[in-house]
Amino acid sequence: QVQLVESGGGLVQAGGSLRLSCAASGRTVSSYTMGWFRQAPTSEREFVAVIRRTYGIPKYADSVKGRFIISRDDAKNTVYLQMNSLKPEDTAVYYCAAAALALSGTDWGQYDYWGQGTQVTVSS
């Protein structure tokens, strides 16, 4: 079992940057596929990025590709989401998630553990 706590959200102007952190406890993040999802107020949960347990190359949703970077620091047991060139459409609650077993890692149903989320608001 792993516990996840997100932080780093806030209010930022369009074009700005934020770095989200997902601190894990209980197990090391290297034992899990780690993903980021987001959910706007009236939208479904949406895949953002994933870094797989046994395959180090990350995968991104088309909407954030080239702007967001997911990374993992095993020494700190933390996963990050660096968000650059933010757009108002990126406004959402962002969640990190851990999967002991993942196929693509892009489906929210594949994940076993979730953080509580952190709000990201991008002003126009």
Backbone as CSV, one residue per row, in Angstrom:
resi,resn,N_x,N_y,N_z,CA_x,CA_y,CA_z,C_x,C_y,C_z
1,GLN,0.829,-1.179,0.000,0.000,0.000,0.000,0.879,1.249,0.000
2,VAL,0.408,2.285,-0.663,1.132,3.536,-0.731,0.152,4.684,-0.492
3,GLN,0.606,5.688,0.236,-0.168,6.894,0.465,0.443,8.028,-0.350
4,LEU,-0.403,8.836,-0.973,0.044,9.876,-1.876,-0.512,11.223,-1.438
5,VAL,0.333,12.240,-1.450,-0.071,13.594,-1.098,0.458,14.547,-2.161
6,GLU,-0.460,15.234,-2.846,-0.077,16.203,-3.861,0.106,17.581,-3.237
7,SER,0.962,18.372,-3.860,1.148,19.752,-3.462,1.667,20.535,-4.661
8,GLY,1.658,21.850,-4.546,2.226,22.706,-5.572,1.231,23.418,-6.449
9,GLY,-0.049,23.153,-6.263,-1.054,23.835,-7.052,-1.197,25.288,-6.639
10,GLY,-1.942,26.029,-7.443,-2.162,27.431,-7.157,-2.719,28.160,-8.349
11,LEU,-2.660,29.479,-8.268,-3.147,30.357,-9.326,-1.961,30.886,-10.112
12,VAL,-2.047,30.786,-11.424,-0.965,31.237,-12.286,-1.562,31.859,-13.539
13,GLN,-0.862,32.822,-14.105,-1.301,33.437,-15.349,-1.025,32.523,-16.531
14,ALA,-1.820,32.667,-17.562,-1.578,31.923,-18.793,-0.152,32.163,-19.273
15,GLY,0.498,31.079,-19.679,1.885,31.146,-20.097,2.875,30.876,-18.990
16,GLY,2.411,30.837,-17.769,3.271,30.591,-16.639,3.511,29.122,-16.389
17,SER,4.191,28.838,-15.284,4.588,27.477,-14.946,4.277,27.157,-13.497
18,LEU,4.028,25.890,-13.244,3.894,25.350,-11.906,4.542,23.978,-11.872
19,ARG,5.029,23.590,-10.713,5.519,22.239,-10.509,4.719,21.573,-9.407
20,LEU,4.038,20.504,-9.755,3.297,19.719,-8.794,4.173,18.605,-8.253
21,SER,3.993,18.304,-6.976,4.724,17.224,-6.332,3.754,16.199,-5.789
22,CYS,4.150,14.956,-5.833,3.378,13.859,-5.269,4.311,13.077,-4.362
23,ALA,4.177,13.287,-3.063,5.013,12.611,-2.085,4.360,11.302,-1.672
24,ALA,5.128,10.240,-1.702,4.616,8.914,-1.399,5.189,8.396,-0.089
25,SER,4.397,7.593,0.596,4.850,6.904,1.797,4.264,5.502,1.803
26,GLY,4.876,4.631,2.562,4.431,3.248,2.632,5.206,2.333,1.705
27,ARG,5.323,2.738,0.474,6.114,2.038,-0.534,6.866,3.065,-1.361
28,THR,7.892,2.611,-2.028,8.644,3.503,-2.892,7.933,3.656,-4.223
29,VAL,8.049,4.840,-4.802,7.387,5.090,-6.075,7.976,4.247,-7.183
30,SER,9.201,3.779,-7.000,9.812,2.918,-8.002,9.105,1.578,-8.116
31,SER,8.296,1.226,-7.122,7.548,-0.023,-7.144,6.245,0.086,-7.928
32,TYR,5.892,1.279,-8.369,4.608,1.528,-8.989,4.754,2.287,-10.301
33,THR,3.811,2.049,-11.169,3.556,2.984,-12.248,2.849,4.204,-11.653
34,MET,3.353,5.382,-11.960,2.825,6.612,-11.391,2.232,7.482,-12.483
35,GLY,1.022,7.946,-12.245,0.337,8.769,-13.226,-0.220,10.043,-12.632
36,TRP,-0.465,10.996,-13.509,-1.157,12.231,-13.166,-2.441,12.314,-13.970
37,PHE,-3.519,12.664,-13.289,-4.813,12.887,-13.910,-5.340,14.243,-13.462
38,ARG,-6.326,14.736,-14.174,-6.944,15.997,-13.781,-8.436,15.939,-14.045
39,GLN,-9.156,16.785,-13.328,-10.595,16.835,-13.472,-11.066,18.274,-13.316
40,ALA,-11.651,18.803,-14.370,-12.268,20.112,-14.332,-13.619,20.006,-13.624
41,PRO,-14.188,21.138,-13.211,-15.393,21.094,-12.359,-16.540,20.263,-12.904
42,THR,-16.787,20.308,-14.200,-17.909,19.575,-14.780,-17.461,18.529,-15.789
43,SER,-16.213,18.101,-15.708,-15.660,17.174,-16.680,-15.309,15.842,-16.034
44,GLU,-15.078,14.857,-16.880,-14.613,13.561,-16.427,-13.127,13.619,-16.098
45,ARG,-12.690,12.668,-15.313,-11.275,12.560,-15.001,-10.491,12.281,-16.278
46,GLU,-9.416,13.012,-16.477,-8.667,12.993,-17.714,-7.215,12.623,-17.461
47,PHE,-6.701,11.728,-18.271,-5.296,11.361,-18.199,-4.421,12.536,-18.593
48,VAL,-3.303,12.696,-17.876,-2.344,13.754,-18.165,-0.985,13.179,-18.536
49,ALA,-0.418,12.352,-17.656,0.926,11.838,-17.875,1.138,10.594,-17.033
50,VAL,2.077,9.747,-17.459,2.395,8.531,-16.720,3.877,8.215,-16.884
51,ILE,4.476,7.696,-15.828,5.811,7.134,-15.894,5.708,5.712,-15.344
52,ARG,6.069,4.740,-16.157,5.803,3.348,-15.852,6.850,2.742,-14.935
53,ARG,6.445,1.690,-14.237,7.306,1.035,-13.264,8.530,0.422,-13.913
54,THR,8.350,-0.224,-15.039,9.436,-0.953,-15.677,9.849,-0.379,-17.021
55,TYR,9.265,0.713,-17.404,9.574,1.352,-18.665,9.684,2.849,-18.411
56,GLY,10.872,3.384,-18.511,11.138,4.718,-18.019,10.685,5.867,-18.885
57,ILE,10.339,5.600,-20.139,9.938,6.681,-21.019,8.515,7.099,-20.679
58,PRO,8.297,8.362,-20.370,6.950,8.797,-20.001,6.034,8.946,-21.196
59,LYS,4.748,8.966,-20.910,3.729,9.153,-21.923,2.831,10.302,-21.491
60,TYR,2.376,11.090,-22.470,1.583,12.277,-22.174,0.325,12.312,-23.021
61,ALA,-0.689,12.934,-22.457,-1.858,13.240,-23.255,-1.483,14.247,-24.335
62,ASP,-2.148,14.153,-25.476,-1.846,15.064,-26.571,-2.021,16.526,-26.164
63,SER,-2.956,16.785,-25.283,-3.251,18.151,-24.893,-2.128,18.818,-24.104
64,VAL,-1.236,18.019,-23.506,-0.153,18.579,-22.704,1.219,18.246,-23.250
65,LYS,1.294,17.449,-24.281,2.569,17.024,-24.835,3.389,18.234,-25.281
66,GLY,4.644,18.239,-24.888,5.518,19.351,-25.203,5.492,20.471,-24.189
67,ARG,4.527,20.444,-23.270,4.415,21.478,-22.248,4.647,20.939,-20.841
68,PHE,4.221,19.710,-20.591,4.338,19.107,-19.267,5.437,18.060,-19.266
69,ILE,6.067,17.875,-18.108,7.101,16.863,-17.931,6.853,16.125,-16.626
70,ILE,6.735,14.814,-16.702,6.627,13.990,-15.508,7.998,13.415,-15.189
71,SER,8.344,13.382,-13.915,9.627,12.833,-13.501,9.487,12.174,-12.140
72,ARG,10.466,11.367,-11.801,10.448,10.625,-10.547,11.803,10.751,-9.874
73,ASP,11.789,11.066,-8.589,12.997,11.143,-7.788,12.910,10.044,-6.739
74,ASP,13.593,8.945,-6.986,13.501,7.803,-6.079,14.086,8.110,-4.704
75,ALA,15.121,8.938,-4.648,15.733,9.281,-3.369,14.755,10.029,-2.471
76,LYS,13.924,10.875,-3.057,12.925,11.631,-2.309,11.570,10.944,-2.278
77,ASN,11.447,9.831,-2.988,10.187,9.095,-3.072,9.057,10.020,-3.515
78,THR,9.325,10.773,-4.554,8.409,11.801,-5.019,8.332,11.789,-6.540
79,VAL,7.137,12.014,-7.044,6.898,12.180,-8.466,6.490,13.626,-8.714
80,TYR,6.965,14.197,-9.804,6.712,15.588,-10.122,5.980,15.715,-11.448
81,LEU,5.255,16.798,-11.573,4.688,17.195,-12.848,5.041,18.656,-13.069
82,GLN,6.006,18.891,-13.936,6.381,20.243,-14.311,5.451,20.705,-15.419
83,MET,4.741,21.783,-15.190,3.756,22.288,-16.133,4.219,23.650,-16.637
84,ASN,4.481,23.718,-17.921,4.937,24.940,-18.555,3.919,25.421,-19.577
85,SER,4.031,26.681,-19.941,3.141,27.273,-20.945,1.682,26.972,-20.637
86,LEU,1.303,27.212,-19.411,-0.037,26.851,-18.957,-1.107,27.655,-19.680
87,LYS,-2.218,26.992,-19.924,-3.365,27.568,-20.596,-4.575,27.537,-19.673
88,PRO,-5.541,28.416,-19.888,-6.764,28.344,-19.072,-7.430,26.976,-19.118
89,GLU,-7.306,26.272,-20.224,-7.887,24.941,-20.350,-7.236,23.925,-19.416
90,ASP,-6.082,24.247,-18.853,-5.417,23.360,-17.906,-5.997,23.460,-16.500
91,THR,-6.893,24.393,-16.278,-7.493,24.568,-14.961,-8.245,23.309,-14.556
92,ALA,-7.889,22.758,-13.406,-8.486,21.514,-12.927,-7.899,21.172,-11.572
93,VAL,-8.498,20.181,-10.936,-7.867,19.538,-9.801,-6.978,18.432,-10.345
94,TYR,-5.729,18.431,-9.934,-4.763,17.456,-10.412,-4.525,16.398,-9.344
95,TYR,-4.578,15.145,-9.764,-4.400,14.013,-8.878,-3.215,13.169,-9.326
96,CYS,-2.433,12.700,-8.380,-1.469,11.669,-8.709,-2.027,10.323,-8.291
97,ALA,-1.557,9.278,-8.944,-2.073,7.946,-8.712,-0.965,6.925,-8.887
98,ALA,-1.118,5.796,-8.207,-0.145,4.715,-8.257,-0.832,3.422,-8.650
99,ALA,-0.186,2.683,-9.524,-0.702,1.406,-9.987,0.357,0.331,-9.803
100,ALA,0.002,-0.718,-9.062,0.911,-1.844,-8.922,1.057,-2.590,-10.239
101,LEU,0.002,-2.606,-11.005,0.005,-3.236,-12.311,-0.745,-2.337,-13.269
102,ALA,-0.091,-1.934,-14.307,-0.709,-1.067,-15.291,-0.476,-1.622,-16.677
103,LEU,-1.457,-1.406,-17.537,-1.313,-1.764,-18.933,-0.750,-0.556,-19.670
104,SER,-1.601,0.339,-20.111,-1.136,1.569,-20.730,-0.802,2.643,-19.701
105,GLY,-1.465,2.590,-18.559,-1.312,3.626,-17.557,-2.096,4.879,-17.853
106,THR,-2.895,4.878,-18.907,-3.663,6.047,-19.305,-5.116,5.980,-18.887
107,ASP,-5.542,4.891,-18.296,-6.919,4.690,-17.856,-6.969,4.816,-16.338
108,TRP,-7.834,5.692,-15.836,-7.910,5.901,-14.389,-8.283,4.631,-13.641
109,GLY,-9.013,3.721,-14.298,-9.406,2.479,-13.659,-8.257,1.526,-13.404
110,GLN,-7.108,1.776,-13.979,-5.950,0.921,-13.786,-5.216,1.199,-12.476
111,TYR,-5.548,2.294,-11.802,-4.782,2.737,-10.641,-5.409,2.282,-9.332
112,ASP,-4.546,1.953,-8.385,-4.958,1.409,-7.102,-5.045,2.461,-6.000
113,TYR,-4.218,3.489,-6.069,-4.115,4.475,-5.004,-4.137,5.876,-5.592
114,TRP,-4.789,6.782,-4.869,-4.963,8.158,-5.325,-4.662,9.147,-4.214
115,GLY,-4.087,10.284,-4.596,-3.970,11.390,-3.676,-5.265,12.175,-3.608
116,GLN,-5.270,13.209,-2.767,-6.470,14.017,-2.561,-6.638,15.126,-3.586
117,GLY,-5.608,15.406,-4.349,-5.695,16.400,-5.393,-5.187,17.760,-4.972
118,THR,-4.752,18.526,-5.954,-4.328,19.897,-5.735,-4.882,20.765,-6.864
119,GLN,-5.421,21.917,-6.511,-6.097,22.779,-7.472,-5.089,23.597,-8.261
120,VAL,-5.254,23.585,-9.571,-4.482,24.434,-10.471,-5.465,25.327,-11.214
121,THR,-5.276,26.628,-11.114,-6.128,27.587,-11.795,-5.258,28.489,-12.662
122,VAL,-5.570,28.543,-13.939,-4.812,29.340,-14.895,-5.714,30.471,-15.371
123,SER,-5.313,31.684,-15.112,-6.097,32.850,-15.494,-5.743,33.288,-16.909
124,SER,-6.720,33.831,-17.605,-6.518,34.288,-18.967,-6.052,35.728,-19.007
